[in-house]
């Protein structure tokens, strides 16, 4: 799969990166190599591979490996908001730092 210079420029724009001409070409070549390598995975025969929902070793069980999800309330939010210069409970108001 070939990636175009325009594709790299678009990704750089989305990431707010200003790339030089040399960097654009270097990243285009690197991304192209990565995509070609990933494309090789399509050559593998995975017909007999069972889909996995959880990656566990044969000797592991979900009960022993994963913890139970427990909701823990945060009791410090009000105290922290009191110290904020411009709170709008339950949020902090902050100045805009990225302009595009």
N, C-alpha and C positions, 0 to 999 in steps of 0.2 A: 504494500500500500504506500503510495507516495503522498506526502503531505506538502501542501503548497506554502509558499512564502506568505500568501494572504492568510492562510490558516494560523500560522505562527504569529503574524501581526495581530490577528483578532484575539488570540489567547493572551498575548502580551497586553493588549488594550484592556481586556476583562480583568487582568491581574494588576492593572495600573503600573505596568513596567515600561520604561523607555529603553528600548534596546538599540544598540548600534547596528550598523550594517553587518559587521562581522559576527555579532551575537545572534542576529536573526538567522544567518546562514548556519552557524554552529548548532543552534537549537533545532532548526529545521532538519538538519542531518541527523542529529541525535534522536529526535522524536520519530523520524522516519525509520531509523534502525530498530527502535523499540517496537514500533507497530509491525514491522516485518517479522520480528522475533515472535511477537504475540500471534501473528498470522500463522505461524508454524503449528500452533496448537490445534488449528482446524484440520490438520493432517492426521491427528491422533484418532484412533478408533476407540470411542468411549461407549459403544453400544452396550457392552456388558458391565459397565460401571454403574452401581446403584447410586441414586441421588442421596445426598446427606443433608439432614436438617440440622444436625449438631455434630461438631467435630470432637469426638471423644475416643480415647484408646479403648481397645477391647476390654481391658480390666477396670475401666472407669465407669461410674454411673453418674447420671445427672444429679442425683441426691447428694453424692459425696463431693462433687466438683463445684456445683453452682450453689450460690447462697440464695435464700428466699428474698424476694423483693419486699422491702418494708418501707413504708412512708414514715419519715422522721420530720416532724414540724421544725421549722427554723424560728426560734424565739427571739432572735436578735434584730430582725428586720426593722422594727419601729425605732429601736435605739440607734441603729446605723443611719436611718433616714433623718433623725433629729440632727445629726452632725453634717448632713449634706448641705451645700450652699443654696441649692434651688430644688428642693424635693417636690415631687408631685405624686404623693402616695398612691399606689405602692411602688412607684418607679422613681428613678433618679433622672433628672433632666440634665443633659450635658450639651455643651456647644457642638455644633457641626464641625467636624474636622476634615471631612473628605468632600471636595466639591468637584463635580463633573457635569 
